[in-house]
Amino acid sequence: MRALKFGGIALSVGLVMGGAVGWHLGGTVSGGQSTLREMSAAAGYGQLAVLQDEQADTEHARQALLAFTNFSRSMRRLHSAQGDQALLIDTGRTYLQLAAIEELADNNSLSHQYVLDAQQTFLFMGRNIPEQDLDQQVAKIVASARLPSPPS
């Protein structure tokens, strides 16, 4: 009888410990899967925005890039995306693209605002890039956009 009682207690303790360890590991694995899904979604959306920027007219390119920055802003609110440096880099570069689009459209004040947004985005990842350096990047994008395309 004593062995049966001891076996029951050992079984109960084993079930409780196994359940606790399983619950912890399950949460860790599903949290990792969630982070991977969110990072994949951000990367895919970033690629889509770049393709639309390259292939679309100015207004549709602007809309695609703005949509990506809004998506990025909502993603950064998620706990799992807090350390996603790639998302911040993509967002900063997107703001520079937007600044170039506005520069080409002679919307200098909006272009300047996008440069400041890019600077703030890079600051979130710990990189304090001077505004002049970002202006130079915008100037390079503008210069490459003004180059004539090769004949088909």
CNS distance restraints for C-alpha pairs under 8 A (distance, minus, plus):
assign (resid   1 and name CA) (resid   5 and name CA) 6.31 0.50 0.50
assign (resid   2 and name CA) (resid   6 and name CA) 6.16 0.50 0.50
assign (resid   3 and name CA) (resid   7 and name CA) 5.97 0.50 0.50
assign (resid   4 and name CA) (resid   8 and name CA) 6.15 0.50 0.50
assign (resid   5 and name CA) (resid   9 and name CA) 6.30 0.50 0.50
assign (resid   6 and name CA) (resid  10 and name CA) 6.12 0.50 0.50
assign (resid   7 and name CA) (resid  11 and name CA) 6.00 0.50 0.50
assign (resid   8 and name CA) (resid  12 and name CA) 6.14 0.50 0.50
assign (resid   9 and name CA) (resid  13 and name CA) 6.15 0.50 0.50
assign (resid  10 and name CA) (resid  14 and name CA) 6.01 0.50 0.50
assign (resid  11 and name CA) (resid  15 and name CA) 6.11 0.50 0.50
assign (resid  12 and name CA) (resid  16 and name CA) 6.22 0.50 0.50
assign (resid  13 and name CA) (resid  17 and name CA) 6.11 0.50 0.50
assign (resid  14 and name CA) (resid  18 and name CA) 5.86 0.50 0.50
assign (resid  15 and name CA) (resid  19 and name CA) 5.88 0.50 0.50
assign (resid  16 and name CA) (resid  20 and name CA) 6.17 0.50 0.50
assign (resid  17 and name CA) (resid  21 and name CA) 6.15 0.50 0.50
assign (resid  18 and name CA) (resid  22 and name CA) 5.89 0.50 0.50
assign (resid  19 and name CA) (resid  23 and name CA) 5.96 0.50 0.50
assign (resid  20 and name CA) (resid  24 and name CA) 6.22 0.50 0.50
assign (resid  21 and name CA) (resid  25 and name CA) 6.15 0.50 0.50
assign (resid  22 and name CA) (resid  26 and name CA) 5.86 0.50 0.50
assign (resid  23 and name CA) (resid  27 and name CA) 6.17 0.50 0.50
assign (resid  24 and name CA) (resid  28 and name CA) 6.30 0.50 0.50
assign (resid  25 and name CA) (resid  29 and name CA) 6.13 0.50 0.50
assign (resid  26 and name CA) (resid  30 and name CA) 6.05 0.50 0.50
assign (resid  27 and name CA) (resid  31 and name CA) 5.88 0.50 0.50
assign (resid  28 and name CA) (resid  32 and name CA) 6.26 0.50 0.50
assign (resid  29 and name CA) (resid  33 and name CA) 6.28 0.50 0.50
assign (resid  30 and name CA) (resid  34 and name CA) 6.12 0.50 0.50
assign (resid  31 and name CA) (resid  35 and name CA) 6.25 0.50 0.50
assign (resid  31 and name CA) (resid  80 and name CA) 7.97 0.50 0.50
assign (resid  32 and name CA) (resid  36 and name CA) 6.17 0.50 0.50
assign (resid  33 and name CA) (resid  37 and name CA) 6.15 0.50 0.50
assign (resid  34 and name CA) (resid  38 and name CA) 6.20 0.50 0.50
assign (resid  34 and name CA) (resid  80 and name CA) 7.68 0.50 0.50
assign (resid  35 and name CA) (resid  39 and name CA) 6.11 0.50 0.50
assign (resid  35 and name CA) (resid  80 and name CA) 5.38 0.50 0.50
assign (resid  35 and name CA) (resid  81 and name CA) 7.00 0.50 0.50
assign (resid  36 and name CA) (resid  40 and name CA) 6.06 0.50 0.50
assign (resid  37 and name CA) (resid  41 and name CA) 6.14 0.50 0.50
assign (resid  38 and name CA) (resid  42 and name CA) 6.24 0.50 0.50
assign (resid  38 and name CA) (resid  75 and name CA) 7.83 0.50 0.50
assign (resid  38 and name CA) (resid  80 and name CA) 7.90 0.50 0.50
assign (resid  38 and name CA) (resid  81 and name CA) 7.46 0.50 0.50
assign (resid  39 and name CA) (resid  43 and name CA) 6.16 0.50 0.50
assign (resid  39 and name CA) (resid  81 and name CA) 7.40 0.50 0.50
assign (resid  39 and name CA) (resid  84 and name CA) 7.64 0.50 0.50
assign (resid  39 and name CA) (resid  87 and name CA) 7.89 0.50 0.50
assign (resid  40 and name CA) (resid  44 and name CA) 6.03 0.50 0.50
assign (resid  41 and name CA) (resid  45 and name CA) 6.04 0.50 0.50
assign (resid  42 and name CA) (resid  46 and name CA) 6.04 0.50 0.50
assign (resid  42 and name CA) (resid  71 and name CA) 7.99 0.50 0.50
assign (resid  42 and name CA) (resid  72 and name CA) 7.19 0.50 0.50
assign (resid  42 and name CA) (resid  75 and name CA) 7.79 0.50 0.50
assign (resid  42 and name CA) (resid  87 and name CA) 6.79 0.50 0.50
assign (resid  43 and name CA) (resid  47 and name CA) 6.26 0.50 0.50
assign (resid  43 and name CA) (resid  87 and name CA) 7.44 0.50 0.50
assign (resid  44 and name CA) (resid  48 and name CA) 6.25 0.50 0.50
assign (resid  45 and name CA) (resid  49 and name CA) 6.19 0.50 0.50
assign (resid  45 and name CA) (resid  68 and name CA) 6.79 0.50 0.50
assign (resid  46 and name CA) (resid  50 and name CA) 6.29 0.50 0.50
assign (resid  46 and name CA) (resid  68 and name CA) 6.54 0.50 0.50
assign (resid  46 and name CA) (resid  90 and name CA) 6.93 0.50 0.50
assign (resid  47 and name CA) (resid  51 and name CA) 6.21 0.50 0.50
assign (resid  48 and name CA) (resid  52 and name CA) 6.14 0.50 0.50
assign (resid  49 and name CA) (resid  53 and name CA) 6.03 0.50 0.50
assign (resid  49 and name CA) (resid  61 and name CA) 7.70 0.50 0.50
assign (resid  49 and name CA) (resid  64 and name CA) 5.29 0.50 0.50
assign (resid  49 and name CA) (resid  65 and name CA) 5.62 0.50 0.50
assign (resid  49 and name CA) (resid  68 and name CA) 6.42 0.50 0.50
assign (resid  50 and name CA) (resid  54 and name CA) 6.19 0.50 0.50
assign (resid  50 and name CA) (resid  65 and name CA) 7.56 0.50 0.50
assign (resid  51 and name CA) (resid  55 and name CA) 6.01 0.50 0.50
assign (resid  52 and name CA) (resid  56 and name CA) 5.30 0.50 0.50
assign (resid  52 and name CA) (resid  60 and name CA) 7.36 0.50 0.50
assign (resid  52 and name CA) (resid  61 and name CA) 5.68 0.50 0.50
assign (resid  52 and name CA) (resid  64 and name CA) 6.41 0.50 0.50
assign (resid  53 and name CA) (resid  57 and name CA) 7.80 0.50 0.50
assign (resid  53 and name CA) (resid  58 and name CA) 7.74 0.50 0.50
assign (resid  53 and name CA) (resid  60 and name CA) 7.47 0.50 0.50
assign (resid  53 and name CA) (resid  61 and name CA) 4.17 0.50 0.50
assign (resid  53 and name CA) (resid  62 and name CA) 7.23 0.50 0.50
assign (resid  53 and name CA) (resid  64 and name CA) 6.85 0.50 0.50
assign (resid  53 and name CA) (resid  65 and name CA) 7.04 0.50 0.50
assign (resid  54 and name CA) (resid  61 and name CA) 7.40 0.50 0.50
assign (resid  55 and name CA) (resid  61 and name CA) 7.86 0.50 0.50
assign (resid  56 and name CA) (resid  60 and name CA) 5.72 0.50 0.50
assign (resid  56 and name CA) (resid  61 and name CA) 5.47 0.50 0.50
assign (resid  57 and name CA) (resid  61 and name CA) 6.04 0.50 0.50
assign (resid  58 and name CA) (resid  62 and name CA) 6.07 0.50 0.50
assign (resid  58 and name CA) (resid 101 and name CA) 7.30 0.50 0.50
assign (resid  59 and name CA) (resid  63 and name CA) 6.24 0.50 0.50
assign (resid  60 and name CA) (resid  64 and name CA) 6.09 0.50 0.50
assign (resid  61 and name CA) (resid  65 and name CA) 6.18 0.50 0.50
assign (resid  62 and name CA) (resid  66 and name CA) 6.09 0.50 0.50
assign (resid  62 and name CA) (resid  98 and name CA) 6.57 0.50 0.50
assign (resid  62 and name CA) (resid 101 and name CA) 7.29 0.50 0.50
assign (resid  63 and name CA) (resid  67 and name CA) 6.01 0.50 0.50
assign (resid  64 and name CA) (resid  68 and name CA) 6.31 0.50 0.50
assign (resid  65 and name CA) (resid  69 and name CA) 6.38 0.50 0.50
assign (resid  65 and name CA) (resid  94 and name CA) 6.28 0.50 0.50
assign (resid  65 and name CA) (resid  95 and name CA) 7.89 0.50 0.50
assign (resid  65 and name CA) (resid  97 and name CA) 7.93 0.50 0.50
assign (resid  65 and name CA) (resid  98 and name CA) 6.90 0.50 0.50
assign (resid  66 and name CA) (resid  70 and name CA) 6.27 0.50 0.50
assign (resid  66 and name CA) (resid  98 and name CA) 7.82 0.50 0.50
assign (resid  67 and name CA) (resid  71 and name CA) 6.13 0.50 0.50
assign (resid  68 and name CA) (resid  72 and name CA) 5.97 0.50 0.50
assign (resid  68 and name CA) (resid  91 and name CA) 7.64 0.50 0.50
assign (resid  68 and name CA) (resid  94 and name CA) 7.93 0.50 0.50
assign (resid  69 and name CA) (resid  73 and name CA) 6.10 0.50 0.50
assign (resid  69 and name CA) (resid  91 and name CA) 5.99 0.50 0.50
assign (resid  69 and name CA) (resid  94 and name CA) 7.19 0.50 0.50
assign (resid  69 and name CA) (resid  95 and name CA) 7.63 0.50 0.50
assign (resid  70 and name CA) (resid  74 and name CA) 6.35 0.50 0.50
assign (resid  71 and name CA) (resid  75 and name CA) 6.15 0.50 0.50
assign (resid  72 and name CA) (resid  76 and name CA) 6.16 0.50 0.50
assign (resid  72 and name CA) (resid  87 and name CA) 6.95 0.50 0.50
assign (resid  72 and name CA) (resid  88 and name CA) 7.95 0.50 0.50
assign (resid  72 and name CA) (resid  91 and name CA) 6.70 0.50 0.50
assign (resid  73 and name CA) (resid  77 and name CA) 6.88 0.50 0.50
assign (resid  74 and name CA) (resid  78 and name CA) 7.36 0.50 0.50
assign (resid  75 and name CA) (resid  81 and name CA) 6.42 0.50 0.50
assign (resid  76 and name CA) (resid  81 and name CA) 5.50 0.50 0.50
assign (resid  76 and name CA) (resid  82 and name CA) 6.04 0.50 0.50
assign (resid  77 and name CA) (resid  81 and name CA) 7.33 0.50 0.50
assign (resid  77 and name CA) (resid  82 and name CA) 7.46 0.50 0.50
assign (resid  78 and name CA) (resid  82 and name CA) 6.80 0.50 0.50
assign (resid  84 and name CA) (resid  88 and name CA) 6.85 0.50 0.50
assign (resid  85 and name CA) (resid  89 and name CA) 6.22 0.50 0.50
assign (resid  85 and name CA) (resid 125 and name CA) 6.45 0.50 0.50
assign (resid  86 and name CA) (resid  90 and name CA) 6.08 0.50 0.50
assign (resid  87 and name CA) (resid  91 and name CA) 6.06 0.50 0.50
assign (resid  88 and name CA) (resid  92 and name CA) 6.06 0.50 0.50
assign (resid  88 and name CA) (resid 121 and name CA) 6.19 0.50 0.50
assign (resid  88 and name CA) (resid 122 and name CA) 6.70 0.50 0.50
assign (resid  88 and name CA) (resid 124 and name CA) 7.63 0.50 0.50
assign (resid  88 and name CA) (resid 125 and name CA) 6.90 0.50 0.50
assign (resid  89 and name CA) (resid  93 and name CA) 6.16 0.50 0.50
assign (resid  89 and name CA) (resid 121 and name CA) 7.78 0.50 0.50
assign (resid  89 and name CA) (resid 122 and name CA) 6.86 0.50 0.50
assign (resid  90 and name CA) (resid  94 and name CA) 6.06 0.50 0.50
assign (resid  91 and name CA) (resid  95 and name CA) 6.28 0.50 0.50
assign (resid  91 and name CA) (resid 118 and name CA) 7.38 0.50 0.50
assign (resid  91 and name CA) (resid 121 and name CA) 7.07 0.50 0.50
assign (resid  92 and name CA) (resid  96 and name CA) 6.44 0.50 0.50
assign (resid  92 and name CA) (resid 117 and name CA) 7.47 0.50 0.50
assign (resid  92 and name CA) (resid 118 and name CA) 4.39 0.50 0.50
assign (resid  92 and name CA) (resid 119 and name CA) 7.20 0.50 0.50
assign (resid  92 and name CA) (resid 121 and name CA) 5.57 0.50 0.50
assign (resid  92 and name CA) (resid 122 and name CA) 6.19 0.50 0.50
assign (resid  93 and name CA) (resid  97 and name CA) 6.27 0.50 0.50
assign (resid  93 and name CA) (resid 118 and name CA) 7.00 0.50 0.50
assign (resid  94 and name CA) (resid  98 and name CA) 6.20 0.50 0.50
assign (resid  94 and name CA) (resid 118 and name CA) 7.90 0.50 0.50
assign (resid  95 and name CA) (resid  99 and name CA) 6.11 0.50 0.50
assign (resid  95 and name CA) (resid 114 and name CA) 5.32 0.50 0.50
assign (resid  95 and name CA) (resid 115 and name CA) 6.55 0.50 0.50
assign (resid  95 and name CA) (resid 117 and name CA) 6.56 0.50 0.50
assign (resid  95 and name CA) (resid 118 and name CA) 5.24 0.50 0.50
assign (resid  96 and name CA) (resid 100 and name CA) 6.25 0.50 0.50
assign (resid  96 and name CA) (resid 114 and name CA) 6.55 0.50 0.50
assign (resid  96 and name CA) (resid 115 and name CA) 6.00 0.50 0.50
assign (resid  96 and name CA) (resid 118 and name CA) 6.35 0.50 0.50
assign (resid  96 and name CA) (resid 134 and name CA) 7.51 0.50 0.50
assign (resid  96 and name CA) (resid 137 and name CA) 7.42 0.50 0.50
assign (resid  96 and name CA) (resid 138 and name CA) 5.88 0.50 0.50
assign (resid  97 and name CA) (resid 101 and name CA) 6.28 0.50 0.50
assign (resid  97 and name CA) (resid 138 and name CA) 7.15 0.50 0.50
assign (resid  97 and name CA) (resid 141 and name CA) 7.23 0.50 0.50
assign (resid  98 and name CA) (resid 102 and name CA) 6.24 0.50 0.50
assign (resid  98 and name CA) (resid 111 and name CA) 7.08 0.50 0.50
assign (resid  98 and name CA) (resid 114 and name CA) 6.51 0.50 0.50
assign (resid  99 and name CA) (resid 103 and name CA) 6.02 0.50 0.50
assign (resid  99 and name CA) (resid 110 and name CA) 7.16 0.50 0.50
assign (resid  99 and name CA) (resid 111 and name CA) 4.07 0.50 0.50
assign (resid  99 and name CA) (resid 112 and name CA) 6.73 0.50 0.50
assign (resid  99 and name CA) (resid 113 and name CA) 7.71 0.50 0.50
assign (resid  99 and name CA) (resid 114 and name CA) 5.16 0.50 0.50
assign (resid  99 and name CA) (resid 115 and name CA) 6.10 0.50 0.50
assign (resid  99 and name CA) (resid 138 and name CA) 6.58 0.50 0.50
assign (resid 100 and name CA) (resid 104 and name CA) 6.15 0.50 0.50
assign (resid 100 and name CA) (resid 111 and name CA) 6.75 0.50 0.50
assign (resid 100 and name CA) (resid 138 and name CA) 5.35 0.50 0.50
assign (resid 100 and name CA) (resid 139 and name CA) 7.25 0.50 0.50
assign (resid 100 and name CA) (resid 141 and name CA) 6.23 0.50 0.50
assign (resid 100 and name CA) (resid 142 and name CA) 5.49 0.50 0.50
assign (resid 101 and name CA) (resid 105 and name CA) 6.33 0.50 0.50
assign (resid 101 and name CA) (resid 111 and name CA) 7.69 0.50 0.50
assign (resid 101 and name CA) (resid 142 and name CA) 7.66 0.50 0.50
assign (resid 102 and name CA) (resid 106 and name CA) 6.14 0.50 0.50
assign (resid 102 and name CA) (resid 107 and name CA) 4.97 0.50 0.50
assign (resid 102 and name CA) (resid 108 and name CA) 6.59 0.50 0.50
assign (resid 102 and name CA) (resid 110 and name CA) 6.45 0.50 0.50
assign (resid 102 and name CA) (resid 111 and name CA) 5.05 0.50 0.50
assign (resid 103 and name CA) (resid 107 and name CA) 5.68 0.50 0.50
assign (resid 103 and name CA) (resid 108 and name CA) 5.60 0.50 0.50
assign (resid 103 and name CA) (resid 111 and name CA) 5.62 0.50 0.50
assign (resid 103 and name CA) (resid 142 and name CA) 7.41 0.50 0.50
assign (resid 104 and name CA) (resid 142 and name CA) 6.75 0.50 0.50
assign (resid 107 and name CA) (resid 111 and name CA) 6.12 0.50 0.50
assign (resid 108 and name CA) (resid 112 and name CA) 6.06 0.50 0.50
assign (resid 109 and name CA) (resid 113 and name CA) 6.29 0.50 0.50
assign (resid 110 and name CA) (resid 114 and name CA) 6.31 0.50 0.50
assign (resid 111 and name CA) (resid 115 and name CA) 6.41 0.50 0.50
assign (resid 112 and name CA) (resid 116 and name CA) 6.35 0.50 0.50
assign (resid 113 and name CA) (resid 117 and name CA) 6.18 0.50 0.50
assign (resid 114 and name CA) (resid 118 and name CA) 6.12 0.50 0.50
assign (resid 115 and name CA) (resid 119 and name CA) 6.17 0.50 0.50
assign (resid 115 and name CA) (resid 131 and name CA) 7.15 0.50 0.50
assign (resid 115 and name CA) (resid 134 and name CA) 6.54 0.50 0.50
assign (resid 115 and name CA) (resid 135 and name CA) 7.00 0.50 0.50
assign (resid 116 and name CA) (resid 120 and name CA) 6.17 0.50 0.50
assign (resid 116 and name CA) (resid 131 and name CA) 7.25 0.50 0.50
assign (resid 117 and name CA) (resid 121 and name CA) 6.15 0.50 0.50
assign (resid 118 and name CA) (resid 122 and name CA) 6.21 0.50 0.50
assign (resid 118 and name CA) (resid 134 and name CA) 7.99 0.50 0.50
assign (resid 119 and name CA) (resid 123 and name CA) 6.13 0.50 0.50
assign (resid 119 and name CA) (resid 128 and name CA) 7.17 0.50 0.50
assign (resid 119 and name CA) (resid 129 and name CA) 6.31 0.50 0.50
assign (resid 119 and name CA) (resid 130 and name CA) 7.51 0.50 0.50
assign (resid 119 and name CA) (resid 131 and name CA) 6.85 0.50 0.50
assign (resid 119 and name CA) (resid 134 and name CA) 7.47 0.50 0.50
assign (resid 120 and name CA) (resid 124 and name CA) 6.42 0.50 0.50
assign (resid 121 and name CA) (resid 125 and name CA) 7.11 0.50 0.50
assign (resid 122 and name CA) (resid 126 and name CA) 6.68 0.50 0.50
assign (resid 122 and name CA) (resid 127 and name CA) 5.37 0.50 0.50
assign (resid 122 and name CA) (resid 128 and name CA) 6.63 0.50 0.50
assign (resid 122 and name CA) (resid 129 and name CA) 7.13 0.50 0.50
assign (resid 123 and name CA) (resid 127 and name CA) 4.90 0.50 0.50
assign (resid 123 and name CA) (resid 128 and name CA) 5.18 0.50 0.50
assign (resid 123 and name CA) (resid 129 and name CA) 7.50 0.50 0.50
assign (resid 129 and name CA) (resid 133 and name CA) 6.74 0.50 0.50
assign (resid 129 and name CA) (resid 134 and name CA) 7.15 0.50 0.50
assign (resid 130 and name CA) (resid 134 and name CA) 6.68 0.50 0.50
assign (resid 131 and name CA) (resid 135 and name CA) 6.11 0.50 0.50
assign (resid 132 and name CA) (resid 136 and name CA) 6.26 0.50 0.50
assign (resid 133 and name CA) (resid 137 and name CA) 6.46 0.50 0.50
assign (resid 134 and name CA) (resid 138 and name CA) 6.31 0.50 0.50
assign (resid 135 and name CA) (resid 139 and name CA) 6.16 0.50 0.50
assign (resid 136 and name CA) (resid 140 and name CA) 6.28 0.50 0.50
assign (resid 137 and name CA) (resid 141 and name CA) 6.38 0.50 0.50
assign (resid 138 and name CA) (resid 142 and name CA) 6.13 0.50 0.50
assign (resid 139 and name CA) (resid 143 and name CA) 6.03 0.50 0.50
assign (resid 140 and name CA) (resid 144 and name CA) 6.16 0.50 0.50
assign (resid 141 and name CA) (resid 145 and name CA) 6.15 0.50 0.50
assign (resid 142 and name CA) (resid 146 and name CA) 6.31 0.50 0.50
assign (resid 143 and name CA) (resid 147 and name CA) 6.59 0.50 0.50
